């Protein structure tokens, strides 16, 4: 039955996704640009930016721990209807595909973390024309699918940690950086495109006269 196979399937999908989204992607990026794209955790220890990076790392670890603990019997997942496990599988695969497509759409601008002294091209085409942070949306979708596939408290904690990490990273690190680097272009773009979902989380556009005052 699907529910019996779910922990092993979820763990295999998750590890494959991590290798593809971070390992293979970094290797491809290095081959094309000479850089892995990894910029590390922003902010001094204890700051909101630092916590965003820490929570992101914790989410990745818990994402693997959830199905691993269920597979060994250390954590028991409730037996839900088979349709929920199948839905989780579809959502997980769709989320992983979304991550890879969104990463590819960033081209040379793809990064893990932010270097405030670095200037990259603003990407607003393809899936970025619909939402501003499709990689994060797809990652959250993936962990949601895994939580449905292996419904344990550990899997749910992974999703919650990722949600908090993404909110901190986007609001306190990436958006200020992009507004400083591309003040007019990003301001116009963010005023019309939602943050994580279409139409939701658009930034209020600040008139040029107010930005210069």
N, CA, C and O of each residue as an XYZ file, in Angstrom:
852
protein
N       0.839     -1.202      0.000
C       0.000      0.000      0.000
C       0.873      1.250      0.000
O       2.016      1.231      0.459
N       0.317      2.325     -0.519
C       1.065      3.570     -0.638
C       1.551      4.066      0.719
O       2.687      4.527      0.829
N       0.723      3.981      1.749
C       1.103      4.490      3.057
C       2.284      3.721      3.644
O       3.065      4.284      4.411
N       2.424      2.446      3.296
C       3.551      1.646      3.782
C       4.854      2.045      3.084
O       5.924      2.003      3.691
N       4.763      2.421      1.843
C       5.936      2.796      1.072
C       6.298      4.268      1.225
O       7.386      4.687      0.830
N       5.400      5.047      1.792
C       5.552      6.500      1.813
C       6.852      6.989      2.441
O       7.509      7.835      1.836
N       7.272      6.507      3.630
C       8.512      7.026      4.229
C       9.738      6.834      3.343
O      10.526      7.763      3.163
N       9.903      5.633      2.790
C      11.051      5.364      1.924
C      10.973      6.199      0.651
O      11.979      6.743      0.197
N       9.784      6.299      0.080
C       9.597      7.085     -1.131
C       9.875      8.563     -0.866
O      10.541      9.228     -1.659
N       9.362      9.071      0.256
C       9.570     10.473      0.599
C      11.045     10.779      0.818
O      11.543     11.806      0.356
N      11.742      9.896      1.519
C      13.170     10.117      1.776
C      13.965     10.098      0.471
O      14.845     10.933      0.263
N      13.653      9.149     -0.400
C      14.351      9.080     -1.675
C      14.125     10.317     -2.527
O      15.063     10.855     -3.116
N      12.881     10.766     -2.592
C      12.561     11.970     -3.356
C      13.255     13.194     -2.771
O      13.795     14.028     -3.498
N      13.231     13.284     -1.454
C      13.812     14.454     -0.791
C      15.313     14.541     -1.040
O      15.820     15.599     -1.411
N      16.020     13.443     -0.840
C      17.469     13.455     -1.033
C      17.825     13.705     -2.492
O      18.785     14.416     -2.788
N      17.056     13.124     -3.399
C      17.281     13.375     -4.823
C      17.069     14.846     -5.150
O      17.834     15.445     -5.905
N      16.020     15.416     -4.568
C      15.738     16.829     -4.795
C      16.832     17.727     -4.259
O      17.206     18.703     -4.910
N      17.358     17.411     -3.069
C      18.443     18.221     -2.495
C      19.680     18.188     -3.395
O      20.302     19.219     -3.653
N      20.021     17.003     -3.861
C      21.190     16.869     -4.729
C      21.003     17.666     -6.017
O      21.918     18.352     -6.474
N      19.800     17.566     -6.598
C      19.533     18.267     -7.853
C      19.469     19.779     -7.667
O      20.041     20.529     -8.458
N      18.767     20.231     -6.613
C      18.525     21.665     -6.425
C      19.734     22.417     -5.900
O      19.898     23.604     -6.183
N      20.581     21.741     -5.140
C      21.729     22.427     -4.557
C      23.057     21.924     -5.126
O      23.884     22.723     -5.564
N      23.262     20.616     -5.121
C      24.518     20.085     -5.625
C      24.694     20.243     -7.124
O      25.646     20.879     -7.577
N      23.787     19.670     -7.893
C      23.892     19.734     -9.355
C      23.768     21.169     -9.845
O      24.495     21.596    -10.742
N      22.833     21.913     -9.241
C      22.647     23.301     -9.685
C      23.897     24.130     -9.431
O      24.286     24.930    -10.282
N      24.532     23.954     -8.279
C      25.759     24.689     -7.972
C      26.870     24.310     -8.942
O      27.644     25.162     -9.379
N      26.941     23.010     -9.278
C      27.963     22.559    -10.220
C      27.752     23.174    -11.602
O      28.702     23.637    -12.233
N      26.507     23.175    -12.068
C      26.196     23.777    -13.369
C      26.510     25.264    -13.356
O      27.079     25.799    -14.308
N      26.130     25.930    -12.261
C      26.356     27.380    -12.165
C      27.857     27.689    -12.178
O      28.290     28.648    -12.818
N      28.633     26.889    -11.483
C      30.079     27.097    -11.463
C      30.689     26.889    -12.846
O      31.577     27.635    -13.258
N      30.211     25.880    -13.554
C      30.724     25.612    -14.892
C      30.431     26.763    -15.852
O      31.212     27.042    -16.761
N      29.289     27.428    -15.634
C      28.879     28.503    -16.542
C      29.431     29.866    -16.149
O      29.723     30.694    -17.012
N      29.575     30.102    -14.837
C      29.941     31.444    -14.374
C      31.250     31.504    -13.600
O      31.786     32.590    -13.381
N      31.769     30.363    -13.185
C      32.979     30.356    -12.378
C      32.708     30.482    -10.890
O      33.644     30.515    -10.091
N      31.434     30.552    -10.507
C      31.040     30.684     -9.105
C      29.954     29.662     -8.787
O      29.106     29.369     -9.630
N      29.980     29.118     -7.567
C      28.942     28.164     -7.173
C      27.618     28.853     -6.900
O      26.574     28.200     -6.889
N      27.642     30.174     -6.676
C      26.428     30.912     -6.343
C      26.112     30.908     -4.866
O      25.142     31.539     -4.444
N      26.910     30.209     -4.065
C      26.665     30.141     -2.624
C      27.242     31.376     -1.946
O      28.428     31.678     -2.085
N      26.375     32.098     -1.197
C      26.812     33.324     -0.520
C      26.674     33.229      0.995
O      27.060     34.158      1.705
N      26.136     32.135      1.497
C      26.106     31.899      2.935
C      24.998     32.636      3.662
O      24.073     33.178      3.057
N      25.125     32.640      4.995
C      24.130     33.242      5.877
C      24.449     34.708      6.096
O      25.593     35.059      6.386
N      23.447     35.569      5.959
C      23.630     37.005      6.130
C      23.424     37.409      7.583
O      22.704     36.740      8.324
N      24.058     38.501      7.986
C      23.801     39.072      9.302
C      24.665     38.493     10.402
O      25.177     37.379     10.297
N      24.816     39.276     11.462
C      25.569     38.838     12.630
C      24.753     37.830     13.427
O      23.523     37.860     13.390
N      25.432     36.931     14.151
C      24.708     35.944     14.968
C      23.696     36.598     15.897
O      24.007     37.560     16.598
N      22.490     36.067     15.891
C      21.427     36.593     16.738
C      20.495     37.558     16.054
O      19.421     37.852     16.580
N      20.881     38.072     14.870
C      20.009     38.999     14.148
C      18.925     38.225     13.407
O      19.015     37.009     13.236
N      17.905     38.948     12.975
C      16.806     38.310     12.249
C      17.300     37.654     10.964
O      16.845     36.571     10.596
N      18.244     38.325     10.279
C      18.781     37.765      9.041
C      19.509     36.449      9.309
O      19.377     35.483      8.557
N      20.286     36.431     10.404
C      21.025     35.223     10.784
C      20.068     34.092     11.122
O      20.278     32.948     10.717
N      19.018     34.415     11.867
C      18.027     33.399     12.213
C      17.355     32.836     10.966
O      17.024     31.652     10.916
N      17.155     33.680      9.967
C      16.574     33.184      8.721
C      17.432     32.097      8.107
O      16.917     31.073      7.658
N      18.748     32.316      8.084
C      19.652     31.312      7.544
C      19.699     30.054      8.383
O      19.731     28.947      7.847
N      19.704     30.217      9.694
C      19.741     29.068     10.597
C      18.464     28.237     10.445
O      18.520     27.010     10.351
N      17.326     28.908     10.424
C      16.055     28.192     10.288
C      15.965     27.465      8.946
O      15.367     26.393      8.851
N      16.557     28.051      7.926
C      16.577     27.403      6.618
C      17.359     26.092      6.691
O      16.920     25.067      6.167
N      18.523     26.135      7.346
C      19.326     24.926      7.500
C      18.596     23.884      8.343
O      18.627     22.693      8.031
N      17.937     24.338      9.418
C      17.179     23.420     10.275
C      16.051     22.764      9.478
O      15.795     21.568      9.620
N      15.378     23.557      8.638
C      14.285     23.017      7.825
C      14.776     21.914      6.902
O      14.104     20.897      6.736
N      15.952     22.111      6.298
C      16.498     21.097      5.403
C      16.803     19.800      6.157
O      16.545     18.706      5.654
N      17.352     19.933      7.363
C      17.673     18.747      8.165
C      16.394     18.023      8.596
O      16.295     16.801      8.496
N      15.424     18.797      9.075
C      14.167     18.188      9.517
C      13.410     17.558      8.353
O      12.700     16.567      8.526
N      13.567     18.141      7.164
C      12.910     17.571      5.992
C      13.367     16.153      5.722
O      12.572     15.315      5.295
N      14.641     15.873      5.965
C      15.162     14.512      5.816
C      14.840     13.660      7.035
O      14.600     12.458      6.915
N      14.835     14.293      8.221
C      14.597     13.548      9.464
C      13.181     12.992      9.538
O      12.970     11.899     10.063
N      12.206     13.738      9.013
C      10.815     13.291      9.082
C      10.606     11.900      8.511
O      10.179     11.005      9.241
N      10.892     11.682      7.226
C      10.706     10.344      6.662
C      11.696      9.330      7.211
O      11.377      8.145      7.298
N      12.909      9.781      7.589
C      13.897      8.846      8.138
C      13.409      8.249      9.452
O      13.498      7.038      9.658
N      12.896      9.092     10.338
C      12.406      8.617     11.633
C      11.166      7.744     11.469
O      10.975      6.772     12.201
N      10.322      8.105     10.495
C       9.139      7.272     10.235
C       9.544      5.917      9.671
O       8.921      4.897      9.964
N      10.605      5.921      8.853
C      11.073      4.676      8.234
C      11.642      3.718      9.278
O      11.474      2.504      9.166
N      12.315      4.261     10.294
C      12.907      3.425     11.344
C      11.924      3.109     12.469
O      12.224      2.299     13.346
N      10.752      3.744     12.447
C       9.767      3.508     13.483
C       9.961      4.369     14.720
O       9.249      4.204     15.710
N      10.935      5.302     14.671
C      11.175      6.178     15.820
C      10.040      7.169     16.016
O       9.758      7.589     17.137
N       9.399      7.534     14.929
C       8.233      8.418     14.969
C       7.122      7.737     14.180
O       7.348      7.229     13.082
N       5.940      7.731     14.740
C       4.812      7.069     14.089
C       3.960      8.085     13.331
O       3.519      9.092     13.886
N       3.745      7.797     12.071
C       2.864      8.642     11.268
C       1.463      8.048     11.282
O       1.314      6.840     11.094
N       0.443      8.848     11.495
C      -0.927      8.317     11.493
C      -1.300      7.774     10.116
O      -0.858      8.295      9.092
N      -2.101      6.742     10.102
C      -2.530      6.164      8.830
C      -3.735      6.939      8.312
O      -4.851      6.800      8.812
N      -3.483      7.740      7.318
C      -4.529      8.550      6.702
C      -4.996      7.864      5.421
O      -4.347      6.929      4.952
N      -6.097      8.309      4.858
C      -6.565      7.709      3.601
C      -5.491      7.740      2.515
O      -4.704      8.683      2.427
N      -5.474      6.703      1.701
C      -4.473      6.578      0.642
C      -4.440      7.796     -0.267
O      -3.376      8.172     -0.759
N      -5.583      8.412     -0.493
C      -5.646      9.541     -1.411
C      -4.782     10.706     -0.925
O      -4.251     11.467     -1.733
N      -4.642     10.843      0.389
C      -3.812     11.932      0.927
C      -2.341     11.677      0.621
O      -1.608     12.600      0.264
N      -1.911     10.430      0.760
C      -0.523     10.087      0.430
C      -0.241     10.302     -1.051
O       0.815     10.816     -1.421
N      -1.185      9.909     -1.894
C      -1.013     10.122     -3.338
C      -0.972     11.612     -3.664
O      -0.184     12.051     -4.501
N      -1.826     12.383     -2.995
C      -1.807     13.833     -3.208
C      -0.464     14.409     -2.770
O       0.096     15.279     -3.437
N       0.048     13.913     -1.636
C       1.355     14.365     -1.169
C       2.452     14.058     -2.166
O       3.345     14.878     -2.380
N       2.395     12.886     -2.778
C       3.395     12.504     -3.773
C       3.353     13.449     -4.971
O       4.391     13.926     -5.430
N       2.151     13.716     -5.473
C       2.001     14.604     -6.635
C       2.494     16.006     -6.299
O       3.198     16.626     -7.096
N       2.126     16.508     -5.116
C       2.533     17.853     -4.704
C       4.051     17.932     -4.526
O       4.676     18.923     -4.904
N       4.632     16.888     -3.952
C       6.088     16.864     -3.756
C       6.829     16.915     -5.084
O       7.740     17.724     -5.260
N       6.444     16.065     -6.005
C       7.098     16.036     -7.316
C       6.903     17.372     -8.037
O       7.836     17.912     -8.631
N       5.666     17.897     -7.975
C       5.409     19.187     -8.605
C       6.241     20.292     -7.998
O       6.727     21.173     -8.707
N       6.410     20.248     -6.666
C       7.226     21.254     -6.000
C       8.678     21.177     -6.422
O       9.303     22.207     -6.677
N       9.226     19.976     -6.502
C      10.611     19.807     -6.925
C      10.815     20.309     -8.354
O      11.806     20.980     -8.644
N       9.888     19.986     -9.234
C       9.979     20.468    -10.610
C       9.942     22.000    -10.625
O      10.686     22.640    -11.369
N       9.065     22.580     -9.793
C       8.977     24.024     -9.710
C      10.274     24.657     -9.241
O      10.668     25.708     -9.745
N      10.950     24.024     -8.272
C      12.240     24.530     -7.791
C      13.252     24.553     -8.930
O      13.919     25.563     -9.151
N      13.366     23.449     -9.645
C      14.362     23.347    -10.718
C      14.069     24.323    -11.861
O      14.981     24.950    -12.400
N      12.796     24.441    -12.223
C      12.419     25.362    -13.301
C      12.697     26.806    -12.892
O      13.201     27.593    -13.693
N      12.372     27.154    -11.652
C      12.591     28.515    -11.168
C      14.081     28.837    -11.072
O      14.507     29.939    -11.418
N      14.866     27.875    -10.601
C      16.312     28.091    -10.534
C      16.890     28.307    -11.926
O      17.709     29.204    -12.131
N      16.469     27.496    -12.871
C      16.964     27.635    -14.242
C      16.573     28.985    -14.820
O      17.334     29.581    -15.583
N      15.384     29.471    -14.459
C      14.914     30.752    -14.959
C      15.723     31.940    -14.469
O      15.688     33.009    -15.078
N      16.453     31.762    -13.371
C      17.271     32.853    -12.843
C      18.578     33.025    -13.610
O      19.211     34.078    -13.534
N      18.981     31.995    -14.346
C      20.206     32.102    -15.126
C      21.410     32.429    -14.264
O      21.605     31.827    -13.208
N      22.218     33.383    -14.710
C      23.442     33.761    -13.996
C      23.159     34.497    -12.695
O      24.071     34.690    -11.890
N      21.925     34.909    -12.472
C      21.571     35.637    -11.249
C      21.266     34.700    -10.082
O      21.036     35.166     -8.966
N      21.260     33.390    -10.320
C      20.952     32.452     -9.239
C      21.980     32.530     -8.122
O      23.184     32.518     -8.375
N      21.499     32.609     -6.881
C      22.367     32.669     -5.717
C      21.718     31.918     -4.550
O      20.496     31.778     -4.491
N      22.554     31.437     -3.624
C      22.089     30.959     -2.325
C      22.610     31.971     -1.318
O      23.801     31.977     -1.004
N      21.731     32.827     -0.809
C      22.168     33.905      0.061
C      22.406     35.185     -0.729
O      22.235     35.217     -1.947
N      22.802     36.238     -0.023
C      22.964     37.556     -0.634
C      24.302     38.157     -0.238
O      24.679     38.144      0.934
N      25.011     38.679     -1.219
C      26.207     39.486     -0.985
C      25.818     40.920     -1.294
O      25.584     41.266     -2.452
N      25.747     41.756     -0.266
C      25.249     43.122     -0.431
C      26.097     43.939     -1.401
O      25.607     44.913     -1.972
N      27.362     43.560     -1.597
C      28.248     44.315     -2.484
C      28.144     43.848     -3.934
O      28.769     44.428     -4.822
N      27.370     42.824     -4.168
C      27.268     42.230     -5.495
C      26.038     42.751     -6.223
O      24.992     42.968     -5.613
N      26.168     42.950     -7.524
C      25.032     43.402     -8.333
C      24.728     42.344     -9.386
O      25.574     42.034    -10.224
N      23.523     41.792     -9.342
C      23.104     40.806    -10.324
C      21.931     41.362    -11.134
O      21.260     42.306    -10.716
N      21.702     40.764    -12.286
C      20.598     41.197    -13.145
C      19.263     40.860    -12.490
O      19.101     39.772    -11.938
N      18.312     41.779    -12.547
C      16.981     41.547    -12.015
C      16.194     40.665    -12.979
O      16.052     41.001    -14.154
N      15.688     39.547    -12.487
C      14.946     38.592    -13.319
C      13.453     38.810    -13.107
O      12.959     38.701    -11.985
N      12.738     39.116    -14.181
C      11.296     39.383    -14.079
C      10.491     38.635    -15.140
O       9.307     38.914    -15.330
N      11.122     37.691    -15.825
C      10.446     36.994    -16.921
C      10.049     35.578    -16.500
O      10.368     35.123    -15.401
N       9.342     34.894    -17.411
C       8.876     33.518    -17.202
C       8.079     33.432    -15.895
O       7.168     34.231    -15.679
N       8.412     32.473    -15.019
C       7.619     32.302    -13.798
C       7.770     33.500    -12.863
O       6.903     33.741    -12.024
N       8.858     34.248    -12.999
C       9.065     35.437    -12.168
C       8.116     36.578    -12.544
O       7.987     37.552    -11.802
N       7.469     36.457    -13.672
C       6.466     37.449    -14.051
C       5.153     37.212    -13.314
O       4.268     38.068    -13.323
N       5.028     36.046    -12.673
C       3.802     35.688    -11.957
C       3.961     35.884    -10.451
O       3.072     36.426     -9.794
N       5.096     35.441     -9.905
C       5.426     35.653     -8.494
C       6.905     36.014     -8.387
O       7.709     35.611     -9.228
N       7.262     36.776     -7.352
C       8.628     37.277     -7.240
C       9.597     36.238     -6.682
O      10.797     36.315     -6.949
N       9.107     35.278     -5.923
C       9.984     34.305     -5.278
C       9.537     32.873     -5.562
O       9.193     32.143     -4.632
N       9.535     32.463     -6.814
C       9.004     31.136     -7.152
C       9.822     29.981     -6.581
O       9.273     28.909     -6.326
N      11.129     30.182     -6.375
C      11.938     29.108     -5.798
C      11.453     28.790     -4.389
O      11.277     27.625     -4.035
N      11.235     29.835     -3.585
C      10.772     29.627     -2.213
C       9.357     29.054     -2.186
O       9.053     28.181     -1.374
N       8.506     29.540     -3.063
C       7.145     29.004     -3.137
C       7.173     27.519     -3.473
O       6.437     26.726     -2.887
N       8.030     27.152     -4.422
C       8.131     25.741     -4.815
C       8.718     24.893     -3.692
O       8.310     23.746     -3.510
N       9.670     25.440     -2.935
C      10.243     24.693     -1.813
C       9.197     24.452     -0.729
O       9.111     23.354     -0.179
N       8.413     25.462     -0.425
C       7.343     25.301      0.558
C       6.307     24.289      0.071
O       5.776     23.506      0.857
N       6.031     24.312     -1.214
C       5.103     23.341     -1.791
C       5.645     21.925     -1.644
O       4.902     20.998     -1.326
N       6.944     21.765     -1.876
C       7.578     20.457     -1.747
C       7.451     19.906     -0.334
O       7.064     18.753     -0.145
N       7.778     20.734      0.664
C       7.695     20.266      2.050
C       6.250     20.038      2.486
O       5.987     19.188      3.337
N       5.323     20.782      1.916
C       3.917     20.515      2.189
C       3.541     19.134      1.669
O       2.858     18.371      2.353
N       3.988     18.815      0.460
C       3.716     17.499     -0.102
C       4.330     16.389      0.721
O       3.705     15.350      0.936
N       5.568     16.603      1.191
C       6.221     15.595      2.022
C       5.493     15.399      3.348
O       5.426     14.287      3.871
N       4.947     16.491      3.887
C       4.195     16.394      5.134
C       2.914     15.584      4.938
O       2.509     14.845      5.835
N       2.287     15.714      3.798
C       1.104     14.907      3.498
C       1.490     13.457      3.250
O       0.758     12.534      3.609
N       2.650     13.270      2.632
C       3.117     11.917      2.328
C       3.535     11.181      3.602
O       3.246      9.997      3.773
N       4.230     11.913      4.503
C       4.651     11.339      5.793
C       4.207     12.313      6.890
O       4.999     13.145      7.333
N       2.956     12.217      7.327
C       2.383     13.213      8.239
C       2.844     13.042      9.690
O       2.105     12.535     10.534
N       4.083     13.476      9.965
C       4.605     13.435     11.330
C       4.844     14.859     11.819
O       4.872     15.798     11.023
N       5.015     15.013     13.114
C       5.275     16.329     13.694
C       6.610     16.874     13.207
O       6.783     18.088     13.102
N       7.557     15.983     12.907
C       8.869     16.423     12.415
C       8.739     17.035     11.018
O       9.329     18.077     10.732
N       7.971     16.384     10.163
C       7.762     16.923      8.813
C       7.039     18.264      8.866
O       7.374     19.189      8.126
N       6.047     18.362      9.744
C       5.329     19.630      9.900
C       6.247     20.715     10.430
O       6.149     21.869     10.011
N       7.150     20.356     11.357
C       8.106     21.328     11.899
C       9.065     21.805     10.813
O       9.465     22.969     10.807
N       9.434     20.915      9.897
C      10.312     21.303      8.786
C       9.642     22.371      7.929
O      10.261     23.368      7.557
N       8.367     22.147      7.623
C       7.632     23.133      6.807
C       7.524     24.471      7.533
O       7.702     25.520      6.915
N       7.237     24.449      8.835
C       7.102     25.684      9.598
C       8.427     26.428      9.676
O       8.458     27.650      9.530
N       9.522     25.711      9.902
C      10.841     26.352      9.946
C      11.175     26.994      8.603
O      11.719     28.098      8.553
N      10.848     26.299      7.517
C      11.121     26.859      6.195
C      10.290     28.111      5.954
O      10.790     29.089      5.399
N       9.028     28.088      6.365
C       8.169     29.250      6.194
C       8.747     30.465      6.932
O       8.815     31.559      6.372
N       9.159     30.270      8.181
C       9.737     31.373      8.955
C      11.042     31.848      8.321
O      11.293     33.051      8.236
N      11.870     30.904      7.877
C      13.140     31.257      7.254
C      12.937     32.081      5.989
O      13.619     33.081      5.767
N      11.998     31.651      5.171
C      11.718     32.341      3.909
C      11.191     33.747      4.163
O      11.603     34.693      3.491
N      10.288     33.892      5.122
C       9.750     35.219      5.434
C      10.864     36.167      5.890
O      10.931     37.313      5.446
N      11.731     35.684      6.772
C      12.838     36.514      7.252
C      13.809     36.846      6.116
O      14.224     37.995      5.965
N      14.164     35.843      5.324
C      15.127     36.044      4.246
C      14.611     37.030      3.204
O      15.333     37.929      2.775
N      13.366     36.854      2.805
C      12.813     37.703      1.744
C      12.572     39.129      2.231
O      12.974     40.090      1.574
N      11.922     39.264      3.372
C      11.536     40.589      3.845
C      12.710     41.412      4.380
O      12.752     42.628      4.187
N      13.663     40.758      5.049
C      14.726     41.499      5.730
C      16.058     41.491      4.995
O      16.933     42.305      5.289
N      16.222     40.577      4.040
C      17.497     40.496      3.332
C      17.334     40.788      1.840
O      17.928     41.733      1.321
N      16.535     39.982      1.157
C      16.498     40.065     -0.297
C      15.778     41.306     -0.818
O      16.277     41.971     -1.726
N      14.610     41.626     -0.254
C      13.885     42.785     -0.761
C      14.637     44.092     -0.509
O      14.711     44.916     -1.420
N      15.203     44.325      0.689
C      16.010     45.531      0.878
C      17.206     45.588     -0.074
O      17.547     46.653     -0.590
N      17.839     44.436     -0.303
C      18.982     44.388     -1.222
C      18.556     44.753     -2.644
O      19.214     45.555     -3.305
N      17.460     44.166     -3.108
C      16.996     44.433     -4.469
C      16.511     45.865     -4.634
O      16.709     46.472     -5.687
N      15.878     46.407     -3.602
C      15.441     47.805     -3.663
C      16.632     48.750     -3.707
O      16.579     49.794     -4.359
N      17.700     48.387     -3.016
C      18.902     49.228     -3.028
C      19.672     49.074     -4.336
O      20.272     50.031     -4.826
N      19.653     47.863     -4.898
C      20.416     47.592     -6.118
C      19.673     48.014     -7.376
O      20.279     48.522     -8.319
N      18.357     47.803     -7.391
C      17.522     48.152     -8.549
C      16.339     48.988     -8.056
O      15.196     48.545     -8.167
N      16.581     50.174     -7.519
C      15.499     50.925     -6.847
C      14.265     51.171     -7.702
O      13.143     50.979     -7.235
N      14.454     51.591     -8.939
C      13.294     51.910     -9.779
C      12.699     50.645    -10.396
O      11.485     50.444    -10.360
N      13.550     49.803    -10.957
C      13.058     48.601    -11.632
C      12.394     47.631    -10.661
O      11.311     47.115    -10.939
N      13.043     47.381     -9.514
C      12.454     46.436     -8.574
C      11.209     47.025     -7.924
O      10.246     46.305     -7.659
N      11.224     48.338     -7.664
C      10.042     48.968     -7.090
C       8.827     48.817     -7.985
O       7.731     48.517     -7.511
N       9.021     49.025     -9.280
C       7.918     48.871    -10.237
C       7.487     47.415    -10.354
O       6.295     47.110    -10.386
N       8.456     46.533    -10.416
C       8.180     45.100    -10.531
C       7.419     44.583     -9.312
O       6.413     43.887     -9.453
N       7.900     44.926     -8.116
C       7.284     44.431     -6.882
C       5.911     45.042     -6.639
O       5.101     44.472     -5.908
N       5.643     46.186     -7.237
C       4.335     46.809     -7.079
C       3.258     46.089     -7.881
O       2.066     46.237     -7.610
N       3.691     45.306     -8.875
C       2.709     44.632     -9.721
C       2.685     43.131     -9.619
O       1.765     42.495    -10.134
N       3.693     42.531     -8.953
C       3.817     41.074     -8.884
C       3.846     40.634     -7.424
O       4.558     41.221     -6.610
N       3.078     39.609     -7.097
C       2.986     39.123     -5.729
C       4.273     38.503     -5.219
O       5.122     38.068     -5.998
N       4.407     38.469     -3.897
C       5.639     37.969     -3.265
C       5.777     36.454     -3.414
O       6.763     35.984     -3.983
N       4.820     35.689     -2.920
C       4.871     34.222     -2.980
C       3.710     33.615     -3.754
O       3.807     32.493     -4.251
N       2.606     34.362     -3.856
C       1.431     33.932     -4.598
C       1.005     35.057     -5.523
O       1.224     36.225     -5.201
N       0.405     34.744     -6.660
C       0.004     35.793     -7.607
C      -0.889     36.838     -6.956
O      -1.915     36.510     -6.362
N      -0.491     38.096     -7.073
C      -1.302     39.206     -6.599
C      -1.215     39.512     -5.123
O      -1.723     40.544     -4.684
N      -0.586     38.646     -4.334
C      -0.507     38.852     -2.885
C       0.901     39.276     -2.481
O       1.889     38.733     -2.975
N       0.985     40.259     -1.571
C       2.291     40.704     -1.099
C       2.986     41.682     -2.020
O       4.213     41.782     -2.007
N       2.219     42.406     -2.821
C       2.832     43.423     -3.674
C       3.274     44.598     -2.818
O       2.596     44.956     -1.855
N       4.407     45.200     -3.163
C       4.927     46.328     -2.416
C       4.302     47.621     -2.911
O       3.996     47.775     -4.093
N       4.121     48.537     -1.986
C       3.603     49.850     -2.366
C       4.697     50.615     -3.085
O       5.819     50.730     -2.592
N       4.365     51.128     -4.236
C       5.367     51.843     -5.027
C       5.583     53.233     -4.449
O       4.634     53.992     -4.250
N       6.850     53.555     -4.181
C       7.201     54.865     -3.630
C       7.559     55.810     -4.759
O       8.439     55.494     -5.561
N       6.904     56.964     -4.849
C       7.211     57.911     -5.912
C       8.686     58.288     -5.917
O       9.319     58.335     -4.862
N       9.239     58.558     -7.106
C      10.641     58.892     -7.255
C      11.011     60.118     -6.427
O      12.112     60.191     -5.881
N      10.097     61.079     -6.331
C      10.372     62.304     -5.576
C      10.597     62.006     -4.099
O      11.429     62.648     -3.458
N       9.842     61.011     -3.540
C       9.998     60.651     -2.141
C      11.278     59.873     -1.915
O      11.906     60.025     -0.866
N      11.692     59.030     -2.882
C      12.926     58.260     -2.714
C      14.136     59.177     -2.718
O      15.141     58.893     -2.065
N      14.038     60.277     -3.456
C      15.189     61.185     -3.563
C      15.225     62.239     -2.463
O      16.205     62.972     -2.331
N      14.141     62.314     -1.666
C      14.088     63.356     -0.642
C      14.846     62.952      0.611
O      14.901     63.718      1.573
